[in-house]
Amino acid sequence: MRHLFAVLAVLLLAGCGGSSGAATTSGQTTDVSLALDWYPNADHVGVYTGIDRGFFHRAGLVVTPHAPSDVSDPIRLVAAGTTDLGIDYEPELFYAQQEHIPVVAVASVAPEALSSIIASGTSGVQSPADLRGKTIGVDGSNSTTAFVDTVLAHSGVDPSDVHLENIHFNQVPALLQHRVDAVAGVFQNIEGIQFAKEGLHPVVFPYDRYGVPGYDELVIVANANTLHDDSGYRRTVARFVAALAAATRWAQKHPAAAAQVMVGHAYRDYKGTIRASVPATLKLLRTGPLDATAWQRFGDWMYHSGLLKSKPDASALVARP
């Protein structure tokens, strides 16, 4: 689903430049450019609630979010100083470390797995063990295959007993059209809601409940060098994190109002799913400090799964502003 919006994302990115390193000040406020992990959706309800309900303004911040053209863009833009902060996935931080890209994660956005295997309720699959002999649609990436293999092995299924079909990010139509029995790499709180709206009665298996170490699906990414050297940037990051946390807590207490905020910012509201996906997502969000020990466990899993060339150092990837 996410690739369908690549053209839109490029246009948005072109129109919303960063602030060339540390955030710049304008009067009493500080401008903060924020690279999203994808187009605006329920995962970003805290960000847009913070903007619309004045949480960032009261923190002295003017936050401008923009969508990327690729999943790796937030990290690369933050590292280059083209944008001030980003939202990205924990695995992407480990990949960045392998390439010596100077970024760190400073807080969680979604502190548990959103990515899941989702099966059609008509496929007869009620547990991962039931995937034996079934076809799972995957995006072709090594990471998705590693996640799926771990879930299967944890459930007593030999991965060779399951057929993985590369459907190139076309998970939604593939499952809706019953071309596959299940799909992997989709979010329980977004695609899962879409499938339910379509009457598919989805059965959801989040990765971190089936053998994959717990990890933060989405985190706030900062420039490691600037965070270390620039006290103004550190204060800006700290204010952003605090305001986002407050906005997320407000949204969790007022889910209907938060859903209305996202209706106003989402690119499109597929079959009215936003009003359902925002409350489901709010249960999974928390902006707070990161656990370096948990990150190391997940990084070690990535390394032993063949996703990383060298053993990672999670302590160098997690920071507090």
Order of alpha helices (4+ residues) and beta strands (2+ residues): alpha-beta-beta-alpha-alpha-beta-alpha-beta-alpha-beta-beta-beta-alpha-beta-alpha-beta-alpha-beta-beta-alpha-alpha-alpha-alpha-alpha
